[in-house]
Amino acid sequence: MTVYFYGTRDKYGGFSNFSPHGFELDGAYWPTSEHYFQAQKFAGTPHADKIQQAKTPKDAARMGRDRKRPLRPDWEQVKDGIMRRGVLRKFETHADIREVLLSTGSEEIVENSPVDYYWGCGANGTGKNRLGQILMEVREILRSRTE
């Protein structure tokens, strides 16, 4: 069986970067992992602070995707590691969603995004599903700590 997630309201809604599971990382509080991820595109600049304070994860995503803001030059090299750090901290912080993640056993986890071919599976399933892969990596990290 494959575990699919996308929105924040279904059984696996906590897997979404838009889920309301805040955490502390890098000396700051992040309302969602989306806030953290998008702000890291501009780490050390006022843009990052504005994104951290965005009212919703949707606002944070919109701000982070705005190419009027100068993207850090190493972004393509560091984005997967940054996503992993934020997702891991989110699941370390919140026992409820950690239990749901661990309960998926060895199932494949897929972000069922019809529009995202990098983090999700895309409309036709040919996307890279990097967020799903990172969730499976985080699941293994957490499992190794409880054994």
DAMOMO-V677549 format. One record per residue. N is the residue number from 1. SS is DSSP state (a for helix, b for strand, c for the rest). Layout:
N|SS / N|SS
This chain:
1|c / 2|b / 3|b / 4|b / 5|b / 6|c / 7|c / 8|c / 9|c / 10|c / 11|c / 12|c / 13|a / 14|a / 15|a / 16|c / 17|c / 18|c / 19|c / 20|c / 21|c / 22|c / 23|b / 24|b / 25|b / 26|c / 27|c / 28|b / 29|b / 30|b / 31|c / 32|c / 33|a / 34|a / 35|a / 36|a / 37|a / 38|a / 39|a / 40|a / 41|c / 42|c / 43|c / 44|c / 45|c / 46|a / 47|a / 48|a / 49|a / 50|a / 51|a / 52|a / 53|c / 54|c / 55|c / 56|c / 57|a / 58|a / 59|a / 60|a / 61|a / 62|a / 63|a / 64|a / 65|a / 66|c / 67|c / 68|c / 69|c / 70|c / 71|c / 72|c / 73|c / 74|c / 75|a / 76|a / 77|a / 78|a / 79|a / 80|a / 81|a / 82|a / 83|a / 84|a / 85|a / 86|a / 87|a / 88|a / 89|a / 90|a / 91|a / 92|a / 93|a / 94|c / 95|a / 96|a / 97|a / 98|a / 99|a / 100|a / 101|a / 102|a / 103|c / 104|c / 105|c / 106|c / 107|c / 108|b / 109|b / 110|b / 111|b / 112|c / 113|c / 114|c / 115|c / 116|c / 117|c / 118|c / 119|c / 120|c / 121|c / 122|c / 123|c / 124|c / 125|c / 126|c / 127|c / 128|c / 129|c / 130|a / 131|a / 132|a / 133|a / 134|a / 135|a / 136|a / 137|a / 138|a / 139|a / 140|a / 141|a / 142|a / 143|a / 144|a / 145|a / 146|a / 147|c
